[in-house]
């Protein structure tokens, strides 16, 4: 499976998201993410805004579903998305229902292990439920507090424990290359590429660098 590059549109308005999505597509991104901030500020309308402009692009919606999974899976599917996230911090029944509803509707589900206490055991549990992807996620606030930290050891441990494809959030190309070497199949990146002087060129350089890893 070739490394997938997912550009997270973690901005707060549709106009900026549309511009950055165009940059990402031209740069060679595989997936576009309707980021959680975009969802919060623009709502589900952001999905249609991006999918209508890039109908052939694989789109993931970072809902971080916490409850009522069916309505979110349905909303994403109806608006052209192909993947949604559910947080592992919610009850198991919610994760299970998200996965089951995804399979009924033909939309993939990523379980995000953000801030769980035991990544390996959680990954095993959700792999057993049939998650399409599992995400190892060190959040932006955690990165701000510990700028030198990177849970690559945990990524490696999760990779050894499950066969489910893993996604991994990064903040620079070096970390992304190391993540691929440690088992990540989907590399998720937003900043600092989004705010680069030339976002398209920054994304292209990042994508080419990471995809060169074998």
Helices and strands as residue ranges (DSSP letters): E 4-9, H 14-27, E 31-34, H 36-42, H 45-53, E 58-65, H 69-78, E 83-87, H 92-105, E 108-112, H 119-129, E 133-136, H 140-145, H 152-161, E 165-170, H 173-181, E 184-189, H 199-211
